[in-house]
Amino acid sequence: MTPEQLQRAWVLQAQADAERGVLECRMCRRRGPLEETTTLWRNGFLVFALCDRCTASHDVVFSPTAAGVELRAKRRSPVELVAQEVPRVHGPR
């Protein structure tokens, strides 16, 4: 599928889900109730849905563009990566 076909498929599925009161977050793909989701509608169509969990951990900015809507999301806190084992560094022999 092309990105355009994938977007159209998501919009159609989101419309059907919204009618049932359940939406899928576009960031984490978790499904949840409409009342726990931030949505963006354009010309009567749902174009974006974001769960409360992702909204709480990201700063999200929507901007209109000629092609549609641009979305930018930035984590509010750094992601910590923890290694199981400290790597050994060998010097020149």
Backbone as JSON, one array per atom type, in Angstrom:
{
  "sequence": "MTPEQLQRAWVLQAQADAERGVLECRMCRRRGPLEETTTLWRNGFLVFALCDRCTASHDVVFSPTAAGVELRAKRRSPVELVAQEVPRVHGPR",
  "N": [[0.84, -1.19, 0.0], [0.45, 2.24, -0.7], [1.53, 5.26, 0.99], [-0.6, 7.11, 0.84], [-2.82, 5.49, 0.29], [-2.84, 3.97, 2.6], [-3.35, 5.98, 4.53], [-5.94, 6.78, 3.7], [-7.32, 4.38, 4.2], [-7.01, 4.25, 6.98], [-8.48, 6.51, 7.75], [-11.09, 5.8, 6.91], [-11.53, 3.55, 8.54], [-11.26, 4.76, 11.04], [-13.45, 6.5, 10.99], [-15.58, 4.67, 11.08], [-14.99, 3.47, 13.55], [-15.25, 5.71, 15.25], [-17.97, 6.17, 15.13], [-18.81, 4.03, 16.62], [-17.77, 4.75, 18.99], [-15.15, 4.18, 19.72], [-11.68, 4.61, 19.35], [-8.51, 4.47, 17.61], [-5.29, 5.2, 18.69], [-3.01, 7.22, 16.92], [-0.34, 7.26, 17.5], [0.51, 5.27, 19.44], [-1.06, 3.15, 18.75], [-2.99, 2.04, 20.38], [-6.26, 1.09, 21.24], [-9.09, 2.91, 22.36], [-11.73, 4.47, 24.33], [-13.79, 7.04, 22.93], [-14.06, 9.29, 24.59], [-11.63, 9.39, 25.89], [-9.78, 10.33, 24.16], [-8.0, 12.6, 22.12], [-9.06, 14.35, 19.36], [-8.79, 15.26, 15.88], [-10.61, 16.85, 13.52], [-11.47, 17.38, 10.12], [-13.23, 19.06, 7.71], [-15.46, 17.51, 8.33], [-14.41, 14.96, 8.55], [-12.6, 12.55, 10.39], [-9.27, 13.04, 11.04], [-7.14, 12.63, 12.7], [-6.22, 10.96, 15.72], [-5.48, 10.84, 19.14], [-4.46, 9.22, 22.03], [-5.15, 9.77, 25.56], [-3.01, 9.0, 27.14], [-0.72, 9.2, 25.46], [-0.94, 11.91, 24.89], [-0.4, 13.0, 27.38], [2.31, 12.52, 27.67], [3.64, 13.77, 25.59], [4.43, 16.76, 23.77], [2.32, 18.11, 21.5], [1.85, 19.41, 18.28], [-0.3, 20.75, 15.9], [-0.42, 21.72, 12.55], [-1.8, 23.55, 9.87], [-1.44, 22.75, 6.41], [-0.82, 23.09, 2.86], [-1.32, 20.6, 1.77], [-2.75, 19.29, 3.73], [-2.75, 18.44, 7.05], [-0.09, 18.99, 9.23], [1.69, 17.21, 11.66], [3.49, 17.39, 14.64], [5.31, 15.86, 17.18], [6.77, 15.79, 20.38], [8.63, 14.25, 22.89], [8.06, 14.86, 26.34], [9.81, 14.26, 28.37], [13.12, 12.91, 28.65], [13.99, 9.79, 27.09], [15.0, 6.97, 28.82], [17.56, 4.73, 28.4], [18.51, 1.61, 29.44], [21.18, -0.47, 29.91], [21.71, -3.98, 30.15], [24.13, -5.05, 30.85], [27.33, -3.8, 31.56], [29.28, -2.62, 28.95], [32.47, -3.87, 27.96], [35.5, -2.2, 27.47], [38.23, -2.47, 25.5], [41.58, -1.56, 25.43], [44.27, -0.56, 23.15], [46.41, -3.2, 22.11]],
  "CA": [[0.0, 0.0, 0.0], [1.15, 3.52, -0.69], [1.15, 6.04, 2.18], [-1.91, 7.73, 0.62], [-3.83, 4.45, 0.45], [-2.86, 3.64, 4.03], [-4.04, 7.08, 5.21], [-7.38, 6.68, 3.38], [-7.85, 3.22, 4.92], [-7.1, 4.62, 8.39], [-9.59, 7.46, 7.9], [-12.34, 5.06, 6.81], [-11.67, 2.74, 9.74], [-11.47, 5.69, 12.16], [-14.83, 6.98, 10.91], [-16.43, 3.59, 11.57], [-14.72, 3.34, 14.98], [-15.8, 6.88, 15.95], [-19.41, 5.96, 15.23], [-18.99, 3.07, 17.7], [-17.24, 5.35, 20.22], [-13.82, 3.64, 20.01], [-10.7, 5.1, 18.39], [-7.13, 3.97, 17.72], [-4.29, 6.27, 18.76], [-2.09, 7.17, 15.79], [1.04, 7.13, 17.97], [0.79, 3.98, 20.09], [-1.98, 2.17, 18.16], [-3.88, 1.49, 21.4], [-7.66, 1.47, 21.06], [-9.69, 3.4, 23.58], [-13.0, 5.15, 24.15], [-13.76, 8.39, 22.33], [-13.91, 10.32, 25.63], [-10.24, 9.4, 26.35], [-9.0, 10.55, 22.95], [-8.01, 13.92, 21.5], [-9.28, 14.12, 17.93], [-8.74, 16.38, 14.95], [-11.56, 16.63, 12.42], [-11.35, 18.37, 9.06], [-14.31, 18.92, 6.73], [-16.34, 16.43, 8.74], [-13.71, 13.68, 8.58], [-11.59, 12.37, 11.42], [-7.95, 12.91, 10.41], [-6.12, 12.25, 13.68], [-6.69, 10.63, 17.06], [-4.36, 10.69, 20.07], [-4.98, 8.82, 23.34], [-4.76, 10.63, 26.68], [-1.68, 8.57, 27.61], [0.29, 9.83, 24.6], [-1.07, 13.35, 25.06], [0.24, 13.36, 28.65], [3.77, 12.37, 27.62], [4.19, 14.45, 24.42], [3.93, 18.06, 23.33], [1.83, 17.86, 20.14], [1.49, 20.62, 17.54], [-0.95, 20.56, 14.61], [-0.29, 22.91, 11.69], [-2.39, 23.36, 8.55], [-0.55, 22.87, 5.25], [-1.57, 23.02, 1.6], [-1.7, 19.2, 1.53], [-3.59, 18.78, 4.82], [-2.35, 18.83, 8.4], [1.2, 18.48, 9.67], [1.71, 16.93, 13.08], [4.8, 17.21, 15.26], [5.21, 15.45, 18.58], [8.06, 15.74, 21.05], [8.49, 13.74, 24.26], [8.27, 15.86, 27.38], [10.95, 13.87, 29.18], [14.01, 12.06, 27.87], [13.83, 8.34, 27.19], [16.18, 6.39, 29.45], [17.91, 3.4, 27.93], [19.31, 0.96, 30.46], [21.82, -1.69, 29.42], [21.74, -5.07, 31.12], [25.51, -5.34, 31.23], [28.24, -2.72, 31.18], [30.19, -3.12, 27.91], [33.9, -3.78, 28.27], [36.27, -1.48, 26.47], [39.63, -2.94, 25.49], [42.53, -0.62, 24.84], [45.17, -1.15, 22.16], [47.29, -4.25, 22.66]],
  "C": [[0.87, 1.24, 0.0], [0.75, 4.26, 0.58], [-0.24, 6.69, 2.04], [-3.03, 6.71, 0.8], [-3.96, 4.05, 1.92], [-3.59, 4.71, 4.83], [-5.54, 7.01, 4.95], [-8.03, 5.52, 4.13], [-8.0, 3.55, 6.4], [-8.28, 5.54, 8.63], [-10.92, 6.73, 7.85], [-12.58, 4.21, 8.06], [-11.95, 3.63, 10.95], [-12.89, 6.22, 12.17], [-15.78, 5.92, 11.48], [-16.25, 3.42, 13.08], [-15.34, 4.49, 15.77], [-17.31, 6.74, 16.12], [-19.74, 4.97, 16.34], [-18.45, 3.6, 19.03], [-15.88, 4.83, 20.63], [-12.86, 4.13, 18.94], [-9.33, 4.49, 18.65], [-6.18, 5.16, 17.7], [-3.32, 6.12, 17.6], [-0.65, 7.04, 16.23], [1.33, 5.73, 18.51], [-0.07, 2.85, 19.58], [-2.91, 1.5, 19.16], [-5.3, 1.98, 21.12], [-8.25, 1.89, 22.4], [-10.99, 4.13, 23.29], [-12.81, 6.58, 23.63], [-13.51, 9.46, 23.38], [-12.5, 10.36, 26.21], [-9.28, 9.66, 25.2], [-9.13, 12.0, 22.5], [-8.11, 13.69, 20.0], [-9.14, 15.41, 17.14], [-9.62, 16.01, 13.76], [-11.36, 17.73, 11.39], [-12.4, 18.08, 8.0], [-15.21, 17.73, 7.05], [-15.71, 15.05, 8.8], [-12.68, 13.67, 9.7], [-10.24, 12.17, 10.75], [-6.87, 12.51, 11.39], [-6.77, 11.97, 15.01], [-5.48, 10.33, 17.92], [-4.91, 10.35, 21.44], [-4.45, 9.75, 24.43], [-3.37, 10.28, 27.19], [-0.58, 9.22, 26.78], [0.26, 11.35, 24.72], [-0.35, 13.81, 26.32], [1.76, 13.32, 28.57], [4.42, 13.09, 26.44], [3.62, 15.86, 24.3], [3.57, 17.88, 21.85], [1.4, 19.17, 19.52], [0.89, 20.23, 16.2], [-0.81, 21.84, 13.82], [-0.96, 22.64, 10.35], [-1.34, 23.55, 7.46], [-1.43, 22.83, 4.0], [-2.08, 21.61, 1.34], [-2.63, 18.64, 2.6], [-3.17, 19.33, 6.16], [-1.02, 18.19, 8.72], [1.14, 18.31, 11.18], [3.15, 16.76, 13.53], [4.59, 16.88, 16.72], [6.61, 15.32, 19.15], [7.83, 15.24, 22.47], [8.8, 14.84, 25.26], [9.47, 15.54, 28.26], [11.82, 12.93, 28.35], [13.71, 10.57, 28.09], [15.12, 7.78, 27.78], [16.39, 4.98, 28.92], [18.85, 2.78, 28.96], [19.87, -0.33, 29.87], [21.83, -2.73, 30.53], [23.14, -5.29, 31.67], [26.39, -4.19, 30.75], [29.2, -3.27, 30.12], [31.64, -2.93, 28.34], [34.62, -3.09, 27.12], [37.72, -1.96, 26.6], [40.5, -1.91, 24.8], [43.4, -1.32, 23.81], [46.1, -2.15, 22.82], [48.67, -4.17, 22.08]]
}
